[in-house]
Amino acid sequence: MNRMLALLLLLGTGYAQAEGLCAEGETVAFSCGVGSKSLSVCGLADDTLSYRFGTPERVELEITAPIHFSRTAYSGGGEGNLTFAAGRYKYVVYSSISNGDWLADGGRDKIERAGVYVVKDDKLLADIPCKSYSAEHFIRQLPAHEEEAFEYYR
C-alpha cells in the first residue's frame, strides 16, 4: 500500500487524458485525469460503486463498496464526497463549487474543485486534484442512498 501512496503523490505534474475506467454497461458517477492516470467511480449495482485508479490498460487500484456519500453547503455552492476504505486508508473522491471573487458585472466568479483525498488513520496525506475531465466535473448519477456525516479534510 505504501508503494501505491508514493505513486499517487508523484502524480501532481502533467495532464492525463481523462479516459474513464468504467466498463460498458456501468454508470459513470465521476471520472477525471490526475497526472498521467485517471480515476473513475463506476456504478455497478443499485447500491454498489467501484473506485478505480490507473489507466485503461492497467487499473492499479480498485475498491468496490456500498455507497458512502456525504455533502455540505458552501457560500454559492457545496461539496460532495464519496468515500472508499481499504484497511487504514480512505480514498475520498470530492467535487465542489463555491463563490470566488466579485466580477466587474456584479456577479461572482465560481471556483470548481475536484479530485481525491488520500487519508490514512484519519490524517490527510494528499489532496490530488483533477487536471482534466472526460465529461461533467461533478459527482452524479448516484442511485438512491442514505447520506453520511460530512468530514472536512482541508
C-alpha positions as MATLAB code, in Angstrom:
seq = 'MNRMLALLLLLGTGYAQAEGLCAEGETVAFSCGVGSKSLSVCGLADDTLSYRFGTPERVELEITAPIHFSRTAYSGGGEGNLTFAAGRYKYVVYSSISNGDWLADGGRDKIERAGVYVVKDDKLLADIPCKSYSAEHFIRQLPAHEEEAFEYYR';
ca = [
       0.000    0.000    0.000;
       2.899    2.440    0.677;
       4.106    1.975   -2.904;
       0.647    2.964   -4.176;
       0.601    6.058   -1.952;
       4.036    7.141   -3.195;
       2.824    6.717   -6.764;
      -0.285    8.793   -6.068;
       1.793   11.576   -4.518;
       4.022   11.805   -7.592;
       1.127   12.458   -9.944;
       0.903   16.196   -9.407;
       2.505   17.079  -12.753;
       1.403   16.536  -16.313;
      -2.045   16.022  -17.735;
      -3.834   12.778  -18.369;
      -6.329   12.008  -20.986;
      -9.427   11.809  -18.831;
     -10.417    8.414  -20.153;
     -12.996    6.756  -17.993;
     -12.152    3.461  -16.342;
     -15.785    2.315  -16.240;
     -16.786   -0.681  -18.334;
     -19.589   -0.750  -20.840;
     -22.909   -1.023  -19.011;
     -21.601    0.660  -15.837;
     -22.780    4.131  -14.853;
     -20.088    6.804  -14.662;
     -20.596    8.613  -11.343;
     -17.310   10.530  -11.653;
     -14.193   10.463  -13.842;
     -11.154   12.698  -14.280;
      -7.468   12.720  -15.165;
      -4.802   13.151  -12.460;
      -1.290   13.432  -13.833;
      -0.787   10.620  -16.325;
      -3.507    8.432  -14.738;
      -7.273    8.531  -14.373;
      -9.645    8.000  -11.507;
     -13.215    6.869  -12.012;
     -16.175    5.982   -9.831;
     -18.405    3.473  -11.569;
     -21.903    2.317  -10.617;
     -22.103   -1.488  -10.551;
     -25.483   -2.174   -8.957;
     -28.242   -0.369   -7.078;
     -26.091    0.274   -4.010;
     -22.513   -0.526   -5.058;
     -19.773    1.660   -6.551;
     -16.251    0.907   -7.696;
     -13.353    3.363   -7.263;
     -10.696    2.770   -9.917;
      -7.298    4.392  -10.361;
      -4.853    3.783  -13.209;
      -5.002    3.672  -16.988;
      -7.386    1.892  -19.338;
      -4.587   -0.631  -19.923;
      -3.865   -1.225  -16.215;
      -6.132   -0.431  -13.265;
      -3.717   -0.133  -10.319;
      -6.237    0.234   -7.504;
      -9.859   -0.861   -7.369;
     -12.135   -0.701   -4.328;
     -15.735   -1.874   -4.585;
     -18.078   -0.845   -1.781;
     -21.595    0.273   -0.891;
     -22.277    3.990   -1.413;
     -20.723    6.222    1.272;
     -21.810    9.724    0.215;
     -21.763   12.967    2.191;
     -22.208   16.613    1.282;
     -22.139   20.084    2.741;
     -23.208   23.566    1.610;
     -20.797   26.448    0.907;
     -21.453   30.067    0.018;
     -22.765   29.824   -3.520;
     -22.294   26.066   -3.807;
     -21.255   22.966   -1.897;
     -19.112   19.829   -1.824;
     -19.956   16.176   -2.283;
     -17.718   13.296   -1.176;
     -17.669    9.585   -1.984;
     -15.547    7.565    0.456;
     -13.868    4.228   -0.265;
     -11.981    2.449    2.538;
      -9.120   -0.055    2.209;
      -7.576   -1.057    5.526;
      -6.133    2.010    7.237;
      -6.578    4.116    4.070;
      -9.545    6.064    2.752;
      -9.833    7.470   -0.742;
     -12.328   10.348   -0.707;
     -13.431   11.477   -4.162;
     -14.652   15.062   -3.938;
     -16.242   17.660   -6.176;
     -17.174   21.181   -5.145;
     -18.192   24.612   -6.350;
     -18.127   27.855   -4.368;
     -18.156   31.609   -4.858;
     -14.930   33.300   -5.832;
     -14.034   36.921   -6.488;
     -16.527   39.598   -7.437;
     -16.695   40.301  -11.175;
     -16.970   43.724  -12.835;
     -20.602   42.992  -13.768;
     -21.534   42.454  -10.089;
     -21.666   38.667  -10.373;
     -19.335   36.200   -8.708;
     -16.641   34.008  -10.193;
     -17.187   30.306   -9.465;
     -14.415   28.087   -8.115;
     -14.730   24.429   -9.107;
     -12.538   21.771   -7.464;
     -12.453   18.011   -7.795;
     -10.038   15.216   -7.010;
      -9.258   12.644   -4.351;
      -8.112   12.983   -0.759;
      -5.808   10.159    0.378;
      -6.330    9.626    4.120;
      -4.513    7.237    6.469;
      -5.663    6.742   10.057;
      -7.916    9.822    9.656;
      -4.970   12.065    8.676;
      -4.873   13.724    5.266;
      -1.797   12.505    3.358;
      -2.534   14.048   -0.038;
      -5.048   16.146   -1.945;
      -4.699   15.086   -5.578;
      -6.619   17.487   -7.828;
      -8.179   16.566  -11.144;
      -6.362   18.047  -14.137;
      -8.758   17.088  -16.937;
     -12.284   15.769  -17.361;
     -13.963   13.468  -19.844;
     -17.440   14.749  -19.004;
     -19.033   16.700  -16.156;
     -16.857   17.880  -13.271;
     -19.172   16.705  -10.514;
     -20.289   13.522   -8.791;
     -23.515   12.475  -10.496;
     -25.957    9.670  -11.251;
     -25.875    8.014   -7.843;
     -28.638    5.543   -7.080;
     -30.859    6.188   -4.061;
     -28.771    6.090   -0.879;
     -28.554    7.400    2.664;
     -26.211   10.309    3.273;
     -23.494   10.147    5.901;
     -21.968   12.856    8.105;
     -19.632   15.162    6.181;
     -15.921   15.212    7.146;
     -13.615   18.120    6.318;
     -10.119   17.223    5.072;
      -8.719   20.627    4.065;
];
